[in-house]
């Protein structure tokens, strides 16, 4: 076979060509023509082909009188095994871009020394196709285009055997491969120049027709996929509802029960035949019927109700304490047409809480008397040892007195919780200036710490109606927590401001911060954040619970804003006293 100069003329700079061959001889002919034509005009050549094809090429070039030994030492001719190269950048069945650019880009840089134009012949895309992984082949061609943008002085010829696409010609796989190339060289090389434009035009028209058909096919498959997923989701949901330990009930916005699972039968005593079609008031005590009106009103607005604790009525007349979570149900247009309710029996939990509260109340009262006596005797000993000049014993007794104070405060908090839950906590309401209380509490807490400076950056006069001591208790808790959880930092900042008829007080620290996952839980009774990587701090986790209950009793609110390792800012707000009109 003689070399054809024609093939050198169809390879201008930055071409990305594709050749579909129908025999090994055709592949060898195209590869030999492409590489030999480049070497004859001073181009560098890179071959990304199998060892077998490379050895056949060397024999072909030798028979045609071309010795590449002179080109190899100056990196003008580089061969890399296609299968080995693929293994270096394929991950989970797809080419990894950074590795691809490193492996192939390094070879191009090496071959392009002296600003040579580089020809690359590749059959790497064939191997994913053999495995049916056309997505990897298409991605490989996309990355090759990106690589050519980095190395403009390159031309790339990719080769694919036609038998890989038998029965699929002009379908999505081959079309997408063609779309990644600037020129297509068909299997019939003899009529390449005469018919190339006509062939490209025909391929273009077929692409347009196939694209329309393909779009319809994709749409039909997507509809089929969604229907299948919807059906599967329905079966899964039905299985979950049937096996749930929680009662799951659905109803219309008029309150008519439309579904009733097995757990609802066990909880309320009515069978599904007895309940479905009846009004939801079937299980609501008479005095709580107004709750249903409020719930329906919220559902109509699209508001979800979570963990609402109330009482419901069983078929036998017994009452059961439940926690309700209720979500609006929408039709395909998004219109709210009903509600889905999950009811969990909390009777056992509430009974345990009542017993616990009774124990805490009893224990707190029983502990209060001996601790008060112990406090009195400790103070007496303090004065005696101070007057006698026994400094060491006086220091020990002073430490003991401090620990007794902590114990007394803990007992006081436990009593407060007990009284709050029984509705017996007393509040002495009066009008006072909150700014004076804030200043007073800051001074008192500052006297107890030498590690932090508590700064009042903004202070405004604010008349509020409330229990001065209880509000002071809230502020003391926030300030002592700010100091406690910001070790290694030397300041805490307090601010006051008036917003929309309410006074806002904020306490900002620069300590460990609170993850968003815990920012509501920390206000729960006896809750403490416990993470394996976190240092634990002493305490029962009741201070913030009490503080929030106090602010809520004053028609206010307590909350936190924080990010992990970026400190925390606690806010509480109280309504201002409205000035009497003249």
C-alpha positions as CSV (number, residue, x, y, z in Angstrom):
1,X,0.0,0.0,0.0
2,X,1.3,3.5,-0.9
3,X,0.8,6.5,1.3
4,X,-1.9,9.0,0.2
5,X,-1.0,12.6,0.4
6,X,-4.8,13.4,0.3
7,X,-5.2,12.4,4.0
8,X,-2.6,15.0,5.1
9,X,-4.7,17.8,3.6
10,X,-7.9,16.9,5.5
11,X,-6.2,17.2,8.9
12,X,-5.9,21.0,9.7
13,X,-5.0,22.2,13.2
14,X,-7.4,21.4,16.0
15,X,-9.5,18.8,14.3
16,X,-11.4,16.1,16.2
17,X,-12.3,13.4,13.7
18,X,-14.1,10.1,14.1
19,X,-13.7,7.0,11.8
20,X,-16.1,4.0,11.8
21,X,-14.2,1.0,10.3
22,X,-15.6,-2.3,9.2
23,X,-12.4,-4.4,9.2
24,X,-9.0,-4.6,10.9
25,X,-7.4,-3.9,7.5
26,X,-9.4,-0.7,7.3
27,X,-8.4,0.4,10.8
28,X,-4.7,-0.3,10.0
29,X,-4.9,1.6,6.7
30,X,-6.5,4.7,8.3
31,X,-4.0,4.6,11.3
32,X,-1.0,4.2,8.9
33,X,-2.1,7.0,6.7
34,X,-2.9,9.4,9.6
35,X,0.4,8.8,11.4
36,X,2.7,8.5,8.4
37,X,1.2,11.6,6.8
38,X,1.9,13.6,10.0
39,X,5.5,12.4,10.4
40,X,6.2,13.2,6.8
41,X,5.4,16.9,7.3
42,X,7.1,17.2,10.8
43,X,4.1,16.6,13.1
44,X,4.5,14.6,16.3
45,X,2.3,11.6,16.7
46,X,0.7,9.9,19.7
47,X,-0.9,6.5,19.5
48,X,-3.4,5.4,22.1
49,X,-4.0,1.9,20.8
50,X,-3.6,-1.7,21.8
51,X,-0.2,-3.5,21.7
52,X,-1.5,-5.8,18.9
53,X,-2.6,-2.9,16.7
54,X,0.6,-1.0,17.4
55,X,2.8,-3.9,16.3
56,X,0.7,-4.3,13.2
57,X,1.2,-0.6,12.5
58,X,5.0,-0.8,12.9
59,X,5.1,-3.6,10.3
60,X,2.9,-1.7,7.9
61,X,5.0,1.4,8.2
62,X,8.2,-0.6,7.7
63,X,6.7,-2.2,4.6
64,X,6.0,1.2,3.3
65,X,9.6,2.3,3.9
66,X,9.0,4.5,6.9
67,X,11.4,4.0,9.9
68,X,10.1,5.7,13.1
69,X,13.3,5.0,15.0
70,X,14.5,8.6,14.2
71,X,11.3,10.1,15.6
72,X,11.2,8.1,18.9
73,X,14.3,9.6,20.7
74,X,13.0,13.2,20.2
75,X,9.5,12.3,21.4
76,X,8.0,12.9,18.0
77,X,6.5,9.4,18.2
78,X,4.8,8.2,21.4
79,X,2.9,5.0,21.8
80,X,0.7,4.2,24.9
81,X,-1.3,1.1,25.5
82,X,-4.9,2.1,25.3
83,X,-6.1,-0.5,27.9
84,X,-3.4,0.4,30.4
85,X,-4.1,4.1,29.9
86,X,-7.8,3.6,30.6
87,X,-7.1,1.8,33.8
88,X,-5.2,4.8,35.1
89,X,-8.1,7.3,34.9
90,X,-11.3,5.2,34.9
91,X,-13.1,5.3,38.3
92,X,-16.5,3.5,38.9
93,X,-17.0,3.0,35.2
94,X,-16.4,6.6,34.2
95,X,-13.3,8.7,33.3
96,X,-12.1,10.9,36.1
97,X,-11.3,14.3,34.6
98,X,-8.3,15.3,36.6
99,X,-6.5,11.9,36.0
100,X,-7.4,12.0,32.3
101,X,-5.9,15.5,31.9
102,X,-2.8,14.5,33.8
103,X,-2.2,11.2,31.9
104,X,-3.0,12.4,28.3
105,X,-2.0,16.0,28.9
106,X,1.5,15.0,30.0
107,X,2.0,13.0,26.8
108,X,0.9,15.9,24.6
109,X,3.2,18.3,26.4
110,X,6.1,15.9,25.9
111,X,5.3,15.5,22.2
112,X,4.7,19.2,21.5
113,X,8.2,20.3,22.4
114,X,9.5,22.8,19.9
115,X,5.9,24.0,19.2
116,X,5.2,21.0,17.0
117,X,1.7,20.2,15.9
118,X,0.6,16.9,17.5
119,X,-1.5,14.2,15.9
120,X,-3.3,11.7,18.2
121,X,-4.8,8.5,17.1
122,X,-7.0,6.9,19.8
123,X,-9.2,3.7,20.1
124,X,-9.7,4.2,23.9
125,X,-13.4,4.9,23.4
126,X,-14.0,1.4,21.9
127,X,-13.5,-0.5,25.2
128,X,-16.3,1.1,27.2
129,X,-18.6,0.5,24.2
130,X,-17.6,-3.2,24.2
131,X,-19.0,-3.3,27.7
132,X,-22.2,-1.4,26.7
133,X,-21.0,1.6,28.7
134,X,-21.7,4.3,26.0
135,X,-22.0,7.0,28.7
136,X,-18.3,6.5,29.5
137,X,-17.3,6.7,25.8
138,X,-19.3,9.9,25.3
139,X,-17.8,11.4,28.4
140,X,-14.3,10.4,27.2
141,X,-15.0,12.3,23.9
142,X,-16.2,15.4,25.9
143,X,-13.0,15.4,27.9
144,X,-11.0,15.1,24.7
145,X,-12.7,18.3,23.4
146,X,-11.8,20.0,26.7
147,X,-8.2,18.8,26.3
148,X,-8.0,20.3,22.8
149,X,-9.1,23.7,24.2
150,X,-5.9,23.5,26.4
151,X,-3.7,22.3,23.5
152,X,-5.0,24.0,20.3
153,X,-2.1,22.7,18.1
154,X,-3.5,19.2,18.1
155,X,-5.7,17.0,15.8
156,X,-7.4,13.9,17.2
157,X,-8.7,10.9,15.2
158,X,-10.9,8.4,17.1
159,X,-11.7,5.0,15.7
160,X,-14.6,2.7,16.3
161,X,-15.5,-0.7,14.8
162,X,-18.9,-0.5,13.0
163,X,-20.1,-3.9,14.5
164,X,-20.4,-2.3,17.9
165,X,-23.4,-0.3,16.6
166,X,-25.1,-2.9,14.5
167,X,-28.9,-2.5,14.8
168,X,-28.4,0.8,16.5
169,X,-27.0,3.0,13.6
170,X,-28.1,6.6,14.0
171,X,-29.5,5.9,17.5
172,X,-28.6,7.9,20.5
173,X,-25.2,6.3,21.2
174,X,-23.6,6.8,17.7
175,X,-25.2,10.2,17.3
176,X,-23.9,11.5,20.5
177,X,-20.4,10.2,19.6
178,X,-20.7,11.9,16.2
179,X,-21.8,15.2,17.9
180,X,-18.5,15.3,19.8
181,X,-16.5,15.4,16.6
182,X,-15.8,18.1,14.0
183,X,-15.6,15.6,11.0
184,X,-16.8,12.1,10.4
185,X,-14.8,9.7,8.2
186,X,-17.0,6.8,7.1
187,X,-15.9,3.2,6.5
188,X,-15.7,3.7,2.7
189,X,-12.5,5.6,2.4
190,X,-12.3,5.6,-1.4
191,X,-15.1,8.1,-1.8
192,X,-14.1,10.2,1.1
193,X,-13.5,13.5,-0.7
194,X,-16.2,13.1,-3.3
195,X,-19.0,12.3,-0.9
196,X,-18.0,13.6,2.5
197,X,-20.1,16.7,2.5
198,X,-23.1,14.8,1.2
199,X,-22.7,12.1,3.9
200,X,-22.4,14.8,6.6
201,X,-25.5,16.5,5.3
202,X,-27.4,13.2,5.3
203,X,-26.2,12.4,8.8
204,X,-27.3,15.9,9.9
205,X,-30.9,15.3,8.5
206,X,-31.1,11.9,10.2
207,X,-29.9,13.5,13.4
208,X,-32.8,16.0,13.3
209,X,-35.3,13.2,12.7
210,X,-33.8,11.0,15.3
211,X,-33.7,13.9,17.8
212,X,-37.5,14.4,17.5
213,X,-38.2,10.7,17.9
214,X,-35.7,10.5,20.7
215,X,-37.4,13.4,22.6
216,X,-40.7,11.6,22.4
217,X,-39.1,8.3,23.5
218,X,-37.4,10.0,26.4
219,X,-40.6,11.7,27.5
220,X,-42.6,8.4,27.3
221,X,-39.9,6.6,29.3
222,X,-39.9,9.4,31.9
223,X,-43.7,9.1,32.3
224,X,-43.3,5.3,32.6
225,X,-40.6,5.8,35.2
226,X,-42.6,8.2,37.3
227,X,-45.7,5.9,37.2
228,X,-43.6,3.0,38.3
229,X,-42.0,5.0,41.1
230,X,-45.4,6.3,42.2
231,X,-46.8,2.8,42.3
232,X,-43.8,1.6,44.3
233,X,-44.1,4.5,46.7
234,X,-47.8,3.8,47.2
235,X,-47.1,0.1,48.0
236,X,-44.3,1.1,50.4
237,X,-46.5,3.7,52.1
238,X,-49.4,1.3,52.5
239,X,-47.0,-1.3,54.1
240,X,-45.7,1.4,56.5
241,X,-49.2,2.6,57.5
242,X,-50.4,-1.0,58.0
243,X,-47.4,-2.0,60.2
244,X,-47.0,1.2,62.1
245,X,-47.2,1.1,65.9
246,X,-48.7,4.7,65.8
247,X,-52.3,5.3,64.9
248,X,-52.5,6.8,61.4
249,X,-55.8,8.4,60.4
250,X,-56.7,10.5,57.4
251,X,-59.7,12.8,57.2
252,X,-61.3,15.4,54.9
253,X,-61.4,19.1,55.8
254,X,-64.9,18.6,57.0
255,X,-63.6,16.1,59.6
256,X,-64.9,12.9,57.9
257,X,-62.6,9.9,58.6
258,X,-61.3,8.4,55.3
259,X,-58.7,5.9,56.5
260,X,-58.0,4.1,59.8
261,X,-55.0,1.8,60.3
262,X,-54.7,-1.3,62.6
263,X,-52.8,0.8,65.3
264,X,-55.8,3.2,65.4
265,X,-58.1,0.2,66.0
266,X,-55.9,-0.8,69.0
267,X,-55.6,2.7,70.4
268,X,-59.2,3.9,70.1
269,X,-61.1,0.6,70.1
270,X,-63.0,1.2,66.9
271,X,-62.6,-1.0,63.9
272,X,-61.9,0.6,60.5
273,X,-65.5,-0.3,59.4
274,X,-66.9,1.5,62.5
275,X,-64.7,4.6,62.1
276,X,-64.4,5.3,58.3
277,X,-67.2,7.6,57.2
278,X,-67.8,9.0,60.7
279,X,-66.8,12.4,62.0
280,X,-63.4,12.7,63.8
281,X,-65.3,14.0,66.9
282,X,-66.0,10.3,67.4
283,X,-62.8,10.2,69.5
284,X,-62.7,13.8,70.8
285,X,-64.1,14.6,74.3
286,X,-66.9,17.1,74.3
287,X,-65.0,19.8,76.1
288,X,-62.1,19.6,73.6
289,X,-64.2,19.8,70.4
290,X,-63.0,23.4,69.9
291,X,-59.5,22.0,69.4
292,X,-60.6,20.4,66.2
293,X,-61.9,23.7,64.8
294,X,-58.5,25.3,65.5
295,X,-56.6,22.4,64.0
296,X,-58.7,22.5,60.8
297,X,-58.2,26.3,60.5
298,X,-54.4,25.8,60.6
299,X,-54.5,22.9,58.1
300,X,-56.5,25.1,55.6
301,X,-53.6,27.5,55.7
302,X,-51.1,24.7,55.0
303,X,-49.7,24.8,58.5
304,X,-48.3,21.5,59.9
305,X,-49.0,20.6,63.5
306,X,-46.3,18.7,65.3
307,X,-46.3,16.9,68.7
308,X,-49.5,18.5,69.9
309,X,-50.3,16.8,73.3
310,X,-54.0,16.3,74.1
311,X,-56.6,13.8,75.3
312,X,-58.8,11.6,73.1
313,X,-61.7,9.2,74.0
314,X,-61.7,5.4,73.4
315,X,-64.8,3.4,72.4
316,X,-65.1,2.1,76.0
317,X,-65.2,5.7,77.4
318,X,-61.7,5.7,78.8
319,X,-59.5,8.7,78.0
320,X,-56.0,8.3,76.5
321,X,-53.3,10.9,76.4
322,X,-51.8,11.3,72.9
323,X,-49.3,13.3,70.9
324,X,-50.6,14.4,67.6
325,X,-48.7,15.2,64.4
326,X,-51.0,16.4,61.6
327,X,-50.1,17.4,58.0
328,X,-52.2,18.8,55.2
329,X,-53.0,16.5,52.3
330,X,-53.0,18.1,48.8
331,X,-54.3,17.0,45.4
332,X,-52.3,17.1,42.1
333,X,-53.0,20.8,41.7
334,X,-51.7,21.6,45.2
335,X,-55.1,22.3,46.7
336,X,-55.5,21.2,50.4
337,X,-58.2,18.5,50.5
338,X,-57.7,16.9,53.9
339,X,-55.3,15.9,56.6
340,X,-53.1,12.9,57.7
341,X,-52.8,12.5,61.4
342,X,-50.4,10.4,63.5
343,X,-51.4,9.7,67.1
344,X,-49.0,8.3,69.6
345,X,-50.1,7.0,73.0
346,X,-48.2,8.9,75.6
347,X,-50.2,7.8,78.7
348,X,-47.3,5.7,80.1
349,X,-44.8,8.5,79.5
350,X,-47.0,11.1,81.2
351,X,-47.6,8.8,84.2
352,X,-43.8,8.4,84.6
353,X,-43.4,12.1,84.3
354,X,-46.0,12.7,87.0
355,X,-44.3,10.2,89.3
356,X,-40.9,11.8,88.6
357,X,-42.3,15.3,89.3
358,X,-43.8,14.1,92.6
359,X,-40.5,12.6,93.6
360,X,-38.5,15.7,92.7
361,X,-41.0,17.9,94.6
362,X,-40.8,15.6,97.7
363,X,-37.0,15.3,97.5
364,X,-36.5,19.0,97.1
365,X,-38.7,19.8,100.1
366,X,-37.0,17.2,102.2
367,X,-33.5,18.4,101.2
368,X,-34.3,22.1,101.7
369,X,-34.5,21.9,105.5
370,X,-31.2,20.2,106.2
371,X,-29.4,22.3,103.6
372,X,-30.7,25.4,105.3
373,X,-29.5,24.2,108.6
374,X,-26.1,23.2,107.1
375,X,-25.8,26.7,105.6
376,X,-26.4,28.3,109.0
377,X,-23.8,26.2,110.8
378,X,-21.3,26.8,108.0
379,X,-21.7,30.6,108.2
380,X,-21.3,30.4,112.0
381,X,-18.0,28.4,111.6
382,X,-16.8,30.9,109.0
383,X,-17.1,33.8,111.5
384,X,-15.5,31.7,114.3
385,X,-12.4,30.7,112.3
386,X,-12.1,34.2,110.8
387,X,-12.0,35.7,114.2
388,X,-9.6,33.1,115.6
389,X,-7.2,33.8,112.7
390,X,-7.1,30.3,111.4
391,X,-6.8,31.2,107.7
392,X,-6.5,27.7,106.3
393,X,-9.6,26.4,108.0
394,X,-11.5,29.6,107.2
395,X,-10.6,29.0,103.5
396,X,-11.8,25.4,103.6
397,X,-15.1,26.5,105.3
398,X,-15.6,29.2,102.6
399,X,-15.2,26.7,99.8
400,X,-17.7,24.4,101.6
401,X,-20.1,27.4,101.9
402,X,-19.8,27.9,98.1
403,X,-20.7,24.3,97.4
404,X,-23.7,24.5,99.8
405,X,-24.8,27.6,97.8
406,X,-24.7,25.6,94.6
407,X,-26.7,22.8,96.2
408,X,-29.3,25.3,97.5
409,X,-29.6,26.7,94.0
410,X,-30.1,23.3,92.5
411,X,-32.8,22.5,95.0
412,X,-34.4,25.8,94.3
413,X,-34.4,25.1,90.5
414,X,-35.9,21.6,91.1
415,X,-38.7,23.2,93.3
416,X,-39.3,25.8,90.6
417,X,-39.8,23.0,88.0
418,X,-42.2,21.2,90.2
419,X,-44.2,24.3,90.9
420,X,-44.2,25.3,87.2
421,X,-45.6,22.0,86.2
422,X,-48.3,22.1,88.9
423,X,-49.1,25.7,88.2
424,X,-48.1,26.8,91.8
425,X,-45.0,28.9,91.0
426,X,-45.7,32.4,92.3
427,X,-45.0,35.6,90.4
428,X,-45.0,39.0,92.0
429,X,-45.9,41.2,89.1
430,X,-45.0,44.9,89.2
431,X,-43.8,47.6,86.7
432,X,-40.0,48.2,86.7
433,X,-37.2,49.5,84.5
434,X,-35.6,46.5,82.9
435,X,-32.4,48.4,82.1
436,X,-31.7,49.0,85.8
437,X,-32.2,45.2,86.4
438,X,-29.8,44.4,83.6
439,X,-27.1,46.7,84.9
440,X,-27.6,45.3,88.5
441,X,-27.3,41.6,87.4
442,X,-24.3,42.3,85.2
443,X,-22.5,43.9,88.2
444,X,-23.4,40.9,90.4
445,X,-22.3,38.3,87.9
446,X,-19.1,40.3,87.1
447,X,-18.1,40.1,90.8
448,X,-18.1,36.3,90.6
449,X,-15.8,36.0,87.6
450,X,-12.2,37.1,87.0
451,X,-11.9,35.5,83.6
452,X,-14.4,37.5,81.6
453,X,-15.4,41.1,81.2
454,X,-19.2,41.5,80.8
455,X,-19.8,44.5,78.6
456,X,-23.2,46.3,78.3
457,X,-22.8,47.8,74.8
458,X,-26.3,49.1,74.4
459,X,-28.7,50.1,77.1
460,X,-32.2,51.5,76.7
461,X,-34.9,52.4,79.3
462,X,-37.7,49.8,79.1
463,X,-40.7,49.7,81.5
464,X,-42.0,46.1,81.7
465,X,-44.6,44.4,83.9
466,X,-43.3,41.3,85.6
467,X,-41.6,39.6,88.5
468,X,-38.3,41.4,88.9
469,X,-36.6,38.6,90.7
470,X,-37.7,35.9,88.1
471,X,-36.6,38.1,85.1
472,X,-33.3,38.6,87.0
473,X,-33.1,34.8,87.3
474,X,-33.3,34.5,83.5
475,X,-30.5,37.0,82.9
476,X,-28.3,35.4,85.6
477,X,-28.7,32.0,83.9
478,X,-27.8,33.4,80.4
479,X,-24.7,35.3,81.8
480,X,-23.3,32.4,83.8
481,X,-23.8,30.0,80.8
482,X,-22.0,32.5,78.6
483,X,-19.0,32.5,81.0
484,X,-19.2,28.7,81.5
485,X,-19.2,27.7,77.8
486,X,-16.6,30.2,76.5
487,X,-13.4,29.2,78.3
488,X,-10.3,30.8,76.8
489,X,-12.3,33.9,75.8
490,X,-12.4,37.0,77.9
491,X,-15.6,38.8,77.2
492,X,-19.4,38.6,77.0
493,X,-21.5,41.3,75.4
494,X,-25.0,42.3,76.5
495,X,-27.3,44.5,74.3
496,X,-30.7,46.0,74.7
497,X,-33.0,47.4,72.0
498,X,-36.7,48.3,71.4
499,X,-38.4,46.6,68.5
500,X,-42.1,46.8,67.7
501,X,-43.3,47.4,71.2
502,X,-41.0,44.9,72.8
503,X,-37.7,45.1,74.5
504,X,-35.0,42.7,73.3
505,X,-32.1,41.6,75.5
506,X,-29.2,39.6,74.0
507,X,-26.3,37.9,75.6
508,X,-23.4,37.1,73.2
509,X,-20.5,34.8,74.0
510,X,-17.6,33.7,71.7
511,X,-17.3,30.1,72.9
512,X,-18.0,26.6,71.6
513,X,-21.3,27.5,70.0
514,X,-24.3,25.2,69.5
515,X,-25.1,23.0,66.5
516,X,-28.4,23.8,64.8
517,X,-29.5,20.2,65.6
518,X,-29.6,21.1,69.4
519,X,-30.9,24.7,69.3
520,X,-34.4,23.8,70.4
521,X,-33.6,20.7,72.4
522,X,-31.4,22.7,74.9
523,X,-34.7,24.3,76.2
524,X,-36.1,20.9,77.1
525,X,-36.2,19.7,80.7
526,X,-33.0,17.9,81.8
527,X,-31.5,18.1,78.3
528,X,-27.7,18.4,77.9
529,X,-25.8,18.3,74.6
530,X,-23.6,15.2,74.6
531,X,-21.3,14.5,71.7
532,X,-18.3,12.0,71.8
533,X,-15.9,14.8,70.7
534,X,-17.3,17.4,73.1
535,X,-16.1,18.2,76.7
536,X,-18.9,17.6,79.2
537,X,-20.0,20.4,81.6
538,X,-21.6,19.8,85.0
539,X,-25.3,20.5,85.5
540,X,-28.7,18.9,85.2
541,X,-29.9,20.8,82.1
542,X,-32.8,22.6,83.7
543,X,-31.6,26.3,83.7
544,X,-32.7,27.1,80.2
545,X,-35.9,25.2,80.6
546,X,-36.8,27.3,83.6
547,X,-35.6,30.5,81.9
548,X,-37.9,29.9,78.9
549,X,-40.9,29.0,81.1
550,X,-40.4,32.3,83.0
551,X,-40.2,34.4,79.8
552,X,-43.3,32.6,78.4
553,X,-45.2,33.4,81.7
554,X,-44.4,37.0,81.0
555,X,-45.8,36.8,77.4
556,X,-42.2,36.8,76.1
557,X,-39.9,34.5,74.2
558,X,-36.4,33.1,74.7
559,X,-34.3,31.7,71.8
560,X,-30.8,31.2,70.5
561,X,-28.8,31.9,67.4
562,X,-25.5,30.1,67.0
563,X,-23.1,28.2,64.8
564,X,-20.8,25.4,66.0
565,X,-17.4,26.8,67.2
566,X,-18.5,30.4,66.5
567,X,-20.1,31.3,69.9
568,X,-23.8,31.8,70.7
569,X,-26.2,34.7,71.2
570,X,-29.3,34.1,73.4
571,X,-32.2,36.5,73.1
572,X,-35.2,37.1,75.3
573,X,-38.0,39.6,74.6
574,X,-40.7,41.1,76.8
575,X,-43.6,43.3,76.0
576,X,-43.3,47.0,77.0
577,X,-45.8,48.6,79.4
578,X,-48.1,50.8,77.4
579,X,-48.2,54.4,78.6
580,X,-51.6,55.5,79.8
581,X,-53.2,58.1,77.6
582,X,-54.0,61.5,79.0
